[in-house]
Amino acid sequence: MGIISNDEETGIIEIAKPVVALIAGKNAPKDTSMGHAGAIVAPDGEGSAENKETALREAGVYIAEGTEDLVEIVEKIVTKILKEGTNG
C-alpha cells in the first residue's frame, strides 16, 4: 500500500514475484498537502496516484482500485500460479 506524494514506488524496474499495489489518496486534488511532511502532489502530477499506478502497471504490478479488490486479485494470482506453475 502506497500513498500519494513521493515517487519511491515507481523505481521498480524488475519484479520476480507478483506484487499487488493499492494507492491511497486517489481523490486528493493536485497541489494538496495530505497531513504529513512531504505528502504533496505537485502541479505537474508528480507523486499523483495516476502517475504511480501507470509506472507500477508498466512494471507488471497488479493494481487494486480499493481494498475490496485485494482478495480477488490475490485469488487470481494464486489460481494462475497453481494452473501454470509460474510466478504470476
GIBELTA-V546406 format. One record per residue. N is the residue number from 1. SS is DSSP state (alpha for helix, beta for strand, coil for the rest). PHI is phi in degrees with one decimal (none if undefined). OMEGA is omega as a letter, one per 40 degrees, with the letter a starting at -180 (* if undefined). Layout:
n->(N | N)
ss->(SS | SS)
phi->(PHI | PHI)
omega->(OMEGA | OMEGA)
//
This chain:
n->(1 | 2 | 3 | 4 | 5 | 6 | 7 | 8 | 9 | 10 | 11 | 12 | 13 | 14 | 15 | 16 | 17 | 18 | 19 | 20 | 21 | 22 | 23 | 24 | 25 | 26 | 27 | 28 | 29 | 30 | 31 | 32 | 33 | 34 | 35 | 36 | 37 | 38 | 39 | 40 | 41 | 42 | 43 | 44 | 45 | 46 | 47 | 48 | 49 | 50 | 51 | 52 | 53 | 54 | 55 | 56 | 57 | 58 | 59 | 60 | 61 | 62 | 63 | 64 | 65 | 66 | 67 | 68 | 69 | 70 | 71 | 72 | 73 | 74 | 75 | 76 | 77 | 78 | 79 | 80 | 81 | 82 | 83 | 84 | 85 | 86 | 87 | 88)
ss->(coil | beta | beta | coil | coil | coil | coil | alpha | alpha | alpha | alpha | coil | coil | coil | coil | coil | coil | coil | coil | beta | beta | coil | beta | beta | coil | coil | coil | coil | coil | coil | coil | coil | beta | coil | coil | coil | coil | coil | coil | beta | coil | coil | coil | coil | coil | coil | coil | coil | alpha | alpha | alpha | alpha | alpha | alpha | alpha | alpha | alpha | alpha | coil | coil | coil | beta | beta | coil | coil | coil | alpha | alpha | alpha | alpha | alpha | alpha | alpha | alpha | alpha | alpha | alpha | alpha | alpha | alpha | alpha | alpha | alpha | alpha | coil | coil | coil | coil)
phi->(none | -121.1 | -124.2 | -68.0 | 123.2 | -58.2 | -105.6 | -59.6 | -67.1 | -79.0 | -79.3 | -69.2 | -103.7 | -137.0 | -121.1 | -87.7 | -126.6 | -61.9 | -127.3 | -116.1 | -120.7 | -133.5 | -99.5 | -82.6 | 89.5 | -60.6 | -94.1 | -72.1 | -68.6 | -60.7 | 63.5 | -115.4 | -80.5 | -105.5 | 99.0 | -138.5 | -53.4 | 87.5 | -84.6 | -125.8 | -89.6 | -70.1 | -56.2 | -82.7 | 94.3 | -57.7 | 88.4 | -75.3 | -59.9 | -61.9 | -64.5 | -63.0 | -61.6 | -60.0 | -63.9 | -68.1 | -60.2 | -61.0 | -86.8 | 93.8 | -80.7 | -79.7 | -107.3 | -91.5 | -77.4 | -160.7 | -60.9 | -65.2 | -86.3 | -59.6 | -63.4 | -61.2 | -63.8 | -63.4 | -59.8 | -62.7 | -64.6 | -62.5 | -60.4 | -62.5 | -61.2 | -65.4 | -72.7 | -99.5 | 68.7 | -113.6 | -94.8 | 93.4)
omega->(i | i | i | i | a | a | a | a | a | i | a | i | a | a | a | a | i | i | i | a | i | a | i | i | a | a | i | i | i | i | a | i | a | i | i | a | i | a | a | i | a | i | i | i | i | a | a | i | a | i | i | a | i | a | a | i | i | i | i | a | i | a | i | i | i | a | a | a | a | a | a | i | a | i | i | i | a | i | i | i | a | a | a | a | a | i | i | *)
//
